Amino acid sequence: MRRGIRSRIAGTLAAVIMSSAMGPVFAQTAATKVDDTRKAGGTVTPSVSIGPVYDTNIFFTPVAEADVILRLTAGLAAERTTPRATFASQYRFDAEQFQDHPALDSALARQSGDARAQWRASSGVTVAVNGGYDRTPVPAELNLTTGLAEGRVQSWRAAAGSDVTAHPGKRTTIGTGYAFTRDVITGAGEVNAHRGRIEWTQQVGAHNDLHLKYLPEFVMFNSILQPDVLWHVVAVGWTHEVTRVTRLTIEGGPRVGDGEVRPYVLLSFARNGRTGNGAVTYTRNTTTALGVRQPIEAQSVLGTAGYRVPGTIELTVQGGVYRNVIDRQTIDVYRLGGGLIQHLGGKLAISATAAYDLQHGRFSGVPSLIVAPVTLITGPKVQRTVFAIALVVAPTVHPRSDRPPSTETRRQP
């Protein structure tokens, strides 16, 4: 009976979002002209990388165990562009061999794939659909909004979604969307989430946009200890174009659900130049994470910076501070990382990365957190540092004689 109610709620939410999305499809406007002159073309990019990885805490536990891993990553990316549509997909997997823990060796240690399509239905309407799948033995790699580490245990995430964007006027944009995610951890059940979006944006002057958003979210925790939750967020926002490549965004509103009213806040300052980019973002929201079958009140400050000389070198640095409150317990996470790609000419490159994670706090007394007993976090502090270096080979194949998409529209492998 309860599952039937869940299905009806989820179905109703999806129907509301999709019906509101289809309304603007019939609007015809010349505000955004479709580029029908662009030639069709496609690319196929296979890639292979191999190199050592040094991990100081392979189990993400307070008592660390280090190891050296030989990692082989192979992937294939493809894209096809027509005057009105773009289709893209990619798949990759990791094969790993451990020096001191041979029981962890795997030919498919990680898998990741996604596909997406975008279609210009008319001069003012764009429709997009997407789907993806990730599998990893380290769930922290998928907990990007909380940074939480739950040990080493097989985890899966499947996602699918759709978006419709319309321009009923030269200064007005209406966007709607629906997304579904399914998170699974071995021995810990699953969490399913249905998320919707209805957004109205109005350009004010030459450098300002005003936003109004409605964000419904229905989360099924599939636990007798945690009821399912339906959240509603109504947010207003403002985006200011500081320069041609720099933007400031302020957004906020109430988040109502689970018998409480909590704040939703987003502050962002971002620059995206030709050779350099950077961003600083603060968020506060109620969310979920792999391994935690109950709501999380999450706050984070994230910073990223990058520099590139096309065809020569690429540098990236990122860091984050996360505060997560789970059932009145506070867990703080600190992350710092960086990467370097040195192009060697042709299709060869050297890649080097480093990452550091520190987690303060523990999941003691949280009955809805279930992971494999060997990886359950019981200590107050977990630290992990990972260094990796790899030789990368990524040739690009053009399967047709048509001109491939320009570098502005082609997804980089």
N, C-alpha and C positions, 0 to 999 in steps of 0.2 A: 504494500500500500504506500509506504513512504517513498519507495523508488518511483512509483507511478506519479506521485505528487512532484518529485524532483524533475522527472522528465517533462511534465506539463509546464512547470515554471521555466525550465531551460528552453523548451520549445517556444513558449510565449515570448520570452526575451528575444530569441533569435528572429521570430516573426516580426516583432515590433521594429527591430533594427533594420531588417532587410526591407520591410515595407516602406519605412521612412527613407531608406536609401534609394529605392526605385523611383520615388516621386520626382527628383530633379532630373531623371534621365530624359524626360520629355521636354525639358527646357532647351530652347535653341537660342544661342547667342554667338556673337562674333567677338566676344571679349578675349577668348584664347583661340588663336588660329591653329588648326592642325597642319603640321608640316608634311604635306603630301608629296613634296619633292624629294624627300630623303630616299635614297636608294636602299633596296633590301640587301641584306647580307648576314653572314653568320660567322661565328668563331667557335672552335673547339680547342680547349687548352688542357692537355694532360700535364700533370706535375708529379714529381717524385722528390722527396728529401730524405736524407739519412744522416744520423749523427748521434753523439752521446748526450745523455741527460743525467745530471747529478741532482738527486732529490734527498734533502736532509730529513724528511719525515714522510715516508711513503704511505703510512697508515693514518696520518692526520690525528695523532694521539699525543697526550702530554708527554709520554715517554717515547722519544723519537727513535726510529730506526731508519738509517740512511741506506742508499743503494745507488749504483750506477746502472743506467738503463740504455740499451741500444734501441733507438726508435726509428722505424721506417714509416714514412707517411706517403701515401699515394692518393691521388685524386684526379677528378675529371670535371671540368666546367664547360658548359656549352651555352651559347646565346644565339638567338635568331631575331633579327629586326626587320620589320616591314614598315611601310609608310605610316600605318596606323597602330601597330602592335609590337610589343617586345615580349619574347619568351626567353627565360633563363633558368638554368638548373645547375646544381653542383653536388658532387658526392666525394667524400674522402674517408679514409680509415687509417688508423695507427696500428702497426704491429710492434710489440715490445718484447725485449728479452732482458731479464734482470740478472745481474751478476751474482747476488747473494740470496735472492729469493726466487728460485726457478719455478716455484708453484704459481707465481704471478705471471709467468710468460703467457702471451696470448697473441695469436695472429690477427685478432680483431679486438684489440684493447679498447678502441674508440671507433665510433662511426658517426658521421654527420652528413646530412643531405637536406637539400631544400629545392623547391621549384616555385617559380612565380611567373605571372603573366599580367601584362597591362595592355588595355585596349582603349583607344580613343573612340568612344561611341559616337561623338559628334564634335562640333567645333568647341563646345564648352563642357563636355562631360567625359570623364575618364573612369574606367572600371578596372579594378585590380583584384587578383586572387593570389593566394600564396599558401604554401604548406611546408612543413619541415619536420625532421626527426633527428634526435641526438641520443647517443648512448655512451656512457662513460662510467668508469669505476670510481671516479672522484666527483661526488655531487657538488662540491664547492665550485667546480668549473661552470656550473649552470646557475648557481645562486648569485647572479650578478647584482640584484637589487639589495641584497642583505649581506653578502660576503660570507655567509655562515658555512662552516666546515663541519660535516657530520661523519667523518671517517672515510674509510675505503670500502665501498659497497656498490654493486651494480645499480645504475640509475638510468631511467629513460625519460625523455620528454618528447611528446608529439604535439604539433601545433598546426592550426589551419585558420585562415581568415580571409576576409574580403573587404574592399573599400570602394566607395563611389564618391567622386569629387565633381562638383558642378559649379559653374560660374554664371549665375543668372544675371549678373551685372558686371560692369568693368571693375568695380571696386568690392564686389561681394563674392565670397566663396562659401559654399556649403559642403560639408564632408560628413559622411556616415560610414560606419564600419562595424564589423563583428569579428571576434577572435575566440577560438577555443584552444585550451591547452590541457594536456593530460600528463601529470607528473607521477612517476612510479619509482619506488625503491624496493629492492628485493627484501621480502619479509616485512614490509611496512605499509602495504596497501597502496592506495593511490589518492590523488587529489585532482579533481576536475574543475576547471574554471571557464565560465562563459562571460565574455566582456563585450560591451557595446560602446559605441561612440557616436554622438551627434554633435557636430561643431559648426558654428557660424562665425565667419571672420569678415570684418569690415575694414577696408583700408581707409585711414583718416589722414589726409594730407599725403605728402610724398614719402614720409619716413616712418609712419606709425600704423600699426594694425591693432584692432580690438577683437578679442575672442570671447565667445560664450560657448561653454561645453556642458553636455550632460553625459555622464559616464556610469552606466549601470553595470554591476558585476555580481554574478551568482556563482558561489564557490561551494562545491560539494566535497566535504572532508571525508566522507565514507567512514565515519567513526562514531561509535555509540557514546563517546566521551565529548564530542564536539558537534553541535548541530550545524547544519548547512546555513550559510549566511547569504543574504541579498543586500548589497551595498548600493547606495546612490550618491553620486558626486555631482554637484552643480558648481562650476568654476567659471570665473571671469579672469581674463588675462589681457596683457598689453605687451606688444613687441615693438621695440624701437630700433630702427636702422641707424646705428651710430656712424658707421662708414659703409662703403659699398660691400665690405666683406666682414663687418662686425655687427652683431645683434645682441640686444639685451631683452630678455623675456621675464616677465613677472606674472605669476598665475596662482590662484588660490580659491578656496571655497570650502564649504562643509562636506564631510563624508558621513552619511547617515546609514546606520545598519547595526545589527547585533545589539539593539537596544541602547546604542550610544551615538553621540555626535562627536566626530573627531576631525581634526584639520587636514586638509589637503593643500600642500604648498609646493610650488616649483619656481625656482629662481635660476636663471641661466645667463651666462655671458660667454659668447662664442665668437671666434674669428676663424674664417676659412679662406686663406689666401692661396695663391698659386703654389708657393713653395713652403709656406708655414701655416700651421693651424693650431688652435688651442681652445680650451673651454673649461669653465668652472661652473659646476651645477650643484645646487642644494635641493633636496627633495625630502618631503615628509608625507608618508602615506601609510595606509594599512594594506598589507600584502601577504603573500604566502612564500614558502620556500620548500625545496626538496628536503624531506626528512622531518618536517614539522607539520603535524596535522592539526593546526589551529592558527588563528590569525596572529600576525606579527605587526606591531607598531614600529615602523622603520623610519629612521632618519639617516641621511648620508650627505657627505660633501665629497664630490669627485672632481678631480682635475686631470686634464690630458693636454699634451703638447706634442707637436710633430714638426719635422723639417725634412724636406726632400729636395734633392736635385735629380730630376727625371733621368732615369737610365744610369745613375751613378751611385747615389746613397740615399737611404731613408732612415731617419731616427725617430723614435717615439718614446715618450715618458708618460706614465700615468700613476696616479695614487688615489687613495680613497680612505675615508674614515666613516664607519658605519656604527650606528647605535640601534640595537634591536631589543624590544621589550616583549617577552613571551611569558604570559601568565605571571606578570609582575616580576619577572626575572630579567635583568639587564645583561646583555651580551654585547661587548664592544669588539669591533674588528678593524684592523689596520692593514692596508694593502699598499704595496709599492712595487712598481715594475718598469721595465724598459726593454727596448729592442733596437737592433741595428741590422739593416740589410745592405750589404755591399755587392753591387752588381759587378760581375767579372767580365762582362762582354758576352755577346751572343745570348743564350738562354740560361746562363749559369749565374748563381748568386750564392753568397755566404750569409747565413742568418744566425744571429746570436741574440738570446733573450735571457733575462734574469727577473725573478719575481720573489717577493718576500711577503708572507702572511703572518699576522699575529692576532690571536683571538683571546680576549679576556672574558671570563665568565664561563658558566657551565650549564648544562641542561638537567641538573639534578632536580628530581621531583616533577618533571614534565611528563605526565603519563602518555601524552599523544605523540611523543617523539620515539620512534621505534626504528632501530637500525640493528645490524648484525651484532651479537654480543661482543665479538672480538674488536669491533670498531667503535663501541659506545664511548662517547667522550665523558669522562668522569672527573678530570682535573680542572684546575682553574685557569690554565694557560696552555695554548697550543701554538707552536711556532713551526714555520716551514719555509725553506728557501730552495728555489729550483733554478739551476743554470742549465742552459741548453745551447748547443751549436750544431748547425746542420748545413750540408751542401744541398742546394736546391736547383733542380732542373725543371724548367717550365716552358717548353716550346708551344707556340700558338699555331693552329692549323685553320686555314680558311677553306671550308669544304666547297665553296662556290667561287665562281669568278667575279661575282658581284662585289662591289666595294664594301668592306666591313663597316660597322658602325664607327662613328667618330669616337675619339678618346673621351669626349665629354659624356657619352651615353653608354659606353661599353663598361661592364662591370669588371674590375681588375681581379685577376685570379689571386 
